[in-house]
Amino acid sequence: MEIENQMSITEFNLLGFSTLPELQILLFLLFLVIYIATMAGNILIAVLVVTVQHLHTPMYFFLGNLSCLETCYTSIIMPSFLVSLLTEDRTISFNGCLTQYFFFSSIVSTECLLLSVMSYDRYLAICNPMHYATRMSGRLYLQLSAGSWISGFLICVIMTCIMSQLTFCGPNEIDRFFCDFSPMLKLSCSDTSMITVVSVILTSLDSPCSFLLTVTSYICIIAAMLRIPSTTGRQKAFSTCSSHLIVVAVFYGTLMTVYLLPKTKTLKALNKVFSVFYTVLTPMLNPLIYSLRNKEVNEALIKVIR
């Protein structure tokens, strides 16, 4: 009865970096530069994959998909965050927050699946090079890519539909600069036991399985590389997967730090910093990692510039 008598809140207040009022303009300029660099880098990679003929291979097809994901990822969070830094208006409607959460979580889920698909592609290329062309056919890599997108969004449709039925009638402050699952759930005055169980089941089908598949693929890759007799052969094999391995390490490293660390007061500020890493800095670093460490991408870029 007490809950029913309270008015349901219709908007949330994203605290973000409101504890640093004197740095708002500086943070706005910093994140604006990062946003522009991220969009330019990822769009450039996607354009190169589409336009340059010798990049029309499964590995670069998946890389183009990853760049599209990062472009969407950044566009979901950064524009509203930049506006809040500039205007100091940090409010977001309930529907707007739910929409942001849906697209953000869908992109993260899809990226986990896509990174595991990319690791499987590298496993086939290094461990079964003679059969790579027949196994990784055009039909298969299209199915793997489409399956990653569809599965990632389908999982989050279920979560968002359940979350939309919750009632929020208490405090409306979220100590993040975007809408995320755990902070929103803490503000609900409904019974959240069902959605907690569903989230554990669906999350275990996505992120842990994708991570285990990625780790297993790289264990097989490393074992295969150690069997290569020549140093040149090992270096060549490692160069084909080193960029992807760095991206995987950065993505999962920051993701695990944010979601697996104990939620204590002392670690709250650290969690916020690491959430900046995987939502803002990782999408910017991915094009740099792939372009700086990839000879074919560099050659394609020079060719397009000329």
N, C-alpha and C positions, 0 to 999 in steps of 0.2 A: 504493500500500500504506500509505503514511504517513497519507493521508486516511482510508482505510478503518479504520485502527486507532484513529482519534480518535472520541470520542463525539459524536454530533450534538447540538447544543444544542436545547433545547425551549422556551426563552424569551429575550426580548430585554429590554434595559434602556434605556428612553427617557430620555436625559440631560436633555432639556428645559432648564430654567433652574436645574439643580442647582448651578451655579457661584455662585449668589446665595442661599446658605442663609438669610441674615438677612432676605431679602425674600419668603420663601415665603408668609407669611400675607397680606402686603400684595398680592402678586400674585394670591393666591387670591380675595381680596375684589374686586380690580379685574376679573379675568376672570369672576367670578360675576355682577357687575353687567352686564358686556358680554353675557354669555350670556342673562341674563333679558331685557335690552333687545332683543337680536337675535330671540329667540323671540317676544316680545310683538309687535314691529314686523312681522315677516314673517307671523305668524298673523293679525294684524289686517288686513294688505293682502289676504291670501287670502280672509278672511271677507267683506271689503268687495266684492271681485270677484264672489263667489258670491251675495251677498244683495242688492246694490244693482243695480236693473234697468238704469240707464243706463251701467253699466260692463260690460254684456254685449256687448263688442265684441272683435275679434281682438287689438287692442293690449293690452287689460286681461286677456284670457284668457292671453296669453303672460306678462304681468306676474304673474298668479296662479300660473302654473307656476314662474316664477323664484322667487317667495316660498316655494313648497313645496320647491324645490331647496335654497334657503338654510337652511330649517328643518332638512332632513335633513342637510345639509352640517355645520351647527353641532353637531347632536346626535351625529354620528359621532365627533367629536374632543373636544369640550369636556367632557362628563361625566367621562371617564377622566382627562383632563388635570387637572381640578379635584380629583379624588380623589387624584391623585399629588402635587399641591401641598399638600394637607391632611395626607396620611398619610406622605408622602415615600417611598411604595412605587411605584417607577417601572417595575416589571417587567410584562411582558405576554407571554402565551404565544405560541408560534409561530402557532397557528391563529387566535388573537385578533388578532395583528399582520397576518396575511394577510387576515383578514376586514375589518379596518379599512382596509387598503390598497385592497381591492377596492371597497368602498362609496365611499371618499374619491375614488379615481381615476375611478370611474364618474360621480359627481356633477360632478367638474371637467369631464370630457369632455362630459357632457350640457349643462352650462352654456355651454361654448364653442359648441356647436351651437345651443342656444336663443338665445344672444345674436346669432348670425348670422341666425337666423330672424326675430328681432325687428327687426334692421336691414333685412332684406328687406321686412318689413311696412311700416316707415316709408318705404322707397324707393317702394313702390307707392302709399302714401297721399299722398306729396308730388309724385312725378314723374308719376303716372298717377291723379290724384284722380277723374276722370270714370269710370274703369273699376275703381276700387278695390273697390267692393262686389261686382262680378261675379267679379273675379279672386281676391280673398281671401274665398272662400265659406266657409260653416261646415264643409264637408267638408274643404277644403284646410287650414285652420288646425288642425283636429283631427289630420289626417295629419302635418303638419309638427311639431306638438308630440309626438305619439306616436313619430314617427321619430327625434326628438332623444333621447328617453328610451331607446328600444330600441337605437339605434346606440351611444350612450354606454356602456350597460351591456354590450352584446355585445362591444365592443372590449376591455373590461377583463376579461370572462370568459376570453377567450383568454390574456391576459397573466397572470392569476392562476393559471390551470391550468398554464401553463408554469413559473411561479415556484414552485408547490407541489411540483414535482419536484426543485427544487434542494436541495443539502445544505448545511447551515450548521454548521460545526464549529470555527470560530475564535473571535475576539472577538464578544461579543454586545451591544455598546454602539452605540446609534443616537443621533447627536448632533442629535436633533430631539425635539419633544414629541408627534409622531405617526409612524406607520409610512408611509414613502414609498419609492418605487421605487429610486432611486439609492443611498440609504444601506443599504437591505437587500441590494441586489445586491453592494455592496462587501464584505459580510460572508460571502458564499457562497464555499465552497471547491470548487464544481462549475465546469464549463466554462460560462461565461455568454455565449459568442459568439453562440449561436443566439437567445437571448432578447433580446440587445442589438439584433440585426438585426431581429427581429420587432417590438420596441418602436419602432424608428426608422420602420419601414414603417407600423405602425398609428397612431403619433403623427402622422406626416406626413399621414395621411388625415383626421385629426380637427382638431387645434388649428391648424396652419398654413392648411389649407383654410378653416376657419371664420373665421379672422382675415382672410384675403384677401377672402373674401366680404363680411365686415363693412366692411372698408376700401373695397372697390369700391362698395358700397351708399352709403356716406357721401360718396364722391367724386361720385357721380351726384346725391346729394341737395344737396350744396353747389353743384354746377354749376346745378342747377334753381333753387335759391334765389337765386342771383346774377342769374338771368334775370327774376325777379319785379320789376316796375317800382317798386312802392310799398314804402316802408320798413315800413309796418304789415304788409303781406303777408309780407315777409321775416321779420319778428319773429314773426308767427303761425306760419309754417312751422318756424322754428327752435325755437320753444317746444314743438312736438310731438315733437321728437327730442332735445332738449338733455339731458334726464334720462338717457335711454338712452346717449347719447354719453359722459356723465360716468362711468356705471357701466362701460362698455366700457373706457374709458381707465384707470380704477383697477384693474379686474380684470386686463387684459392687461399693464399696466405693472408691477404687482407680480409677476405670474406670470413674465414675461420676466426680471425682475431676479433672481428666485430660481433659475431653471433655465438661463439663458443666460450669467450672469456666470461668469468663471473660478473654479474651485473651489480658491482659494488659502487659506492660513491666515489672512491678514489680512481676507479677505472672508467667512470662515465665520460670524463673529458677525453680520455685516450680512445674510447670507442667512437666518439664523435670525429676525432682526427682521422682514424682509420676508415670511417665511413666516407670521408672526403677522398681517401686514397682510391677505394674501389668504385666510387660513383663518378669522380671527377678526373683524377690523375690517370687511372688505368686506361680509360678510353683514349686519352691523349697520348700515352706512351706506346700503345699497340702499333700505330702506324710507324712511329719512329723505330721501334724494335724490328719490325718486319722490313722496313726500307733500308736501315743502316746495316743489317746483318744479312741481307738477301741480295745477291749479285743480279739475279734476273729482274727483280723489282727496280733496282737502281738503273739497269740498262734500259728498261722500259720507260722509266721516268726521263732519262736523258734523251731518248728517242722522241718522246712526245714534246719535250721542251724545244728540241731542234726543229 
